[in-house]
Amino acid sequence: MTEAPVRPDPVDVCIVGSGPAGAMLGAALVRSGISVAVLESGPRYPFALRPQAQRDYLRGIDPWVRKPEGLDVYSSVGALDYQLNTMRVRGVGGTSLHWQAETPRLHANDFRMRSTYGLAEDWPIDYPELEPYYVRAEHELGVAGGADPFASPRSAAYPLPPLPYNYMDQLLMKAAQPLGLRFSPIPQARNSKPYGGRSQCLGCATCTICPTGAKASVDLTHVPEIDQSTHGRVIEQATVLRLEPDARGRVRRAVYAGLDRVERAIEATVFVVAGGGIETPRLLLLSSGRQWREGLANRSGLVGKGFREHPICYSSGNVTGPSYAHRISFWTATSNQFWNSPDRVHRSAFSVIFRPMCGPSPSEIARTSTLWGDRLDRLVKAEFGHTVTVESPIEMLSYARNSVDLDPELRDYHGSPAPRIRLSLGEYEAAGVRAAQQVHSQILQAFGATGISADPNVGVQAHPSGTCRMGSDPSRSVVDRDLRCHDVPNLYLVGSGAFTTSGLANPTLTIGALALRLGDHLVSASRAGALR
Amino acid sequence: MKRRRFLGVAAVATVGGIGLLLLDSVRLKERLLSTSVGKRARESILGVESSEGISELMEAEEAGLLKLAGAVLPSDSGDVARAVVLDHLRWRARTGPGYAHEFRRALSLLDDETERRYGVRSDFAHLSGPEAAVVVGALLEGIVVYQLSAASRSDVLRLAISPRFLSRYRMRRHVVNEIIDGYYRSSLAWRRLGYRSFPGACAGMIYSQPPIAASDSVAKR
């Protein structure tokens, strides 16, 4: 087989993926003079095109187009149908291009689940060790937040004051107060005031495509720093096909291809895979070879195993007065009261939030009616805005049956086996759903809702994790406390795949904190001459 | 030969699709319709004919669609909302393969109904508002845009054997619903519901305050 031609410009660190993990790490490294190449499978989405993209989005067009479609193939074979392609963006900035930008921290107990609750595993690092990096990540992304009586201690205030509560949330919180429920602002990387050269949030209700840049996305917050550096570059539309070893069992080069399907390669001293909880284990499995028969860094057999998500459950009710729904598309209030209760020994932690876009929209009501003209107008006025939906993200444990592996039949645009996803919930999560829906019912009753119903369907929040777990024991984990693969000394994995447990926190802030911590580790290694 | 084979396959898909839809069990219908064959059968009956491509609307066509919008939307929805609707319909025709064709097909249906009602060869676009409402009412009466798997047997049969019913259904689904979508992108439509503006309008932090009360007088401004 002919070897792919190698770029003539080797770098200190090659990063696979330009989402929050890759971009925040890349920016931290170029800031310290380390040469970096970030390989991104998708294209750039220039900010100047966002207003038009928002207009298209309002007409039902996904602004984060995926061309060619064959890059995003996957299969889902578990009890939960995993709709991967609605959850990710392949582009410079990764999933931060369309994320909701909620940035809570993990709770200190999430790092010591085994010690505290006798469940799962403890992380090899603890909350105090990661806390300074949480602070840095919050400042780099521009997090707006406020006091939460149930959160772990903070060493610094949020860089931005909290976003005001949605009016609907204010009414629901008031109704829930006699129940003893305490709410706080959801921390989010969305500007409550101008910050980082980006606008204040203008409440456009299209957070999937933020036309103002008020919502942080790393194509705006971090990628420019890499682009503008003399020793950093982001190579777009470069899908990494495999990592190839040298004779010493280290990764020698990353082989990638563009839309022309021509293979090229890049050499580096250190490789970091930052492809997310699905694509990172997939790339390791795709990199199997004579030296790594079961996949790269997979001596433990745990690459792709123990796949987790954040399930989410819902309950709705009808109100006679207006619910004031459909005004914004981001969530503003949360109760974290049920995160760390003693019940966590036998059921998932859960939080309580209020869905801003609840009930059918005026357009949905009108489209399915049999009326027209003034009678249609009266129908929409009568039916719109009388639904309230309470939701709960649910904690999930790792199960051996849940996994990401390679589909034996389905292949992508480049001929590589597609990821095959298996996901199902256990009794621990089901108990969490039941407990959460009891709380939903209490809140909805207190709000005066009727026709209260708990949705039997449990969704997921697009937070894949746990597929390359961090741990101290090489037989029970894939990466060590520094995110270095136990089996491959110059290979690091950063992202939610490395999470030992997931708690309830949306993963991106923890991903950013881990990326910054890894950045410090690599800078130290560089200063010690280990990157030469 | 190729054309004959194509027609044969299309006929089998159509008959198969109708057969599927006549099944009693909604759940079974849902499952069958979600298969690739089921999807093809459904789309062959009811989907937009994307092979017809895209095109710009002509002035006369726009006038007809605006007349239709006038009958579908609230009587006092005003020129501003209709301008938003027209902008949406132009965009849809320009970018959505098959939509311009659906719009023309609906206009032809409206013209036929106009002739049937008023006995002269006349454009729907030139009718008075009340006359247009009568024509539109005659075509939309009893048409339900349902999830197809939940369709009643009688509707499925009518879709299958009555070209006129199918045309009325297509007008409701592909033209009237586009008018509705366009209308609810106008701030005026949302003000009628008691909101200050269309939620996609980047209106600032007003979401934290009470919306204004629903008031038709505001809508008339």
Interface residues (C-beta under 8 A of the other chain):
Chain A: Q54 L58 R59 G60 L163 P164 Y165 N166 Y167 Q170 C201 L202 G203 C204 A205 T206 P211 T212 P322 Y324 H326 R327 I328 S329 S361 P362 S363 A366 R367 T368 T370 W372 G373 D374 L376 D377 V380 K381 F384 G385
Chain B: A71 V72 L73 P74 S75 H88 W91 R92 A133 V136 G137 L140 G142 I143 V144 V145 Y146 V176 N177 I180 D181 Y184 R185 A189 W190 R192 L193 G194 Y195 P199 G200 A201 C202 A203 G204 M205 I206 Y207 S208 Q209 P210 P211 A214
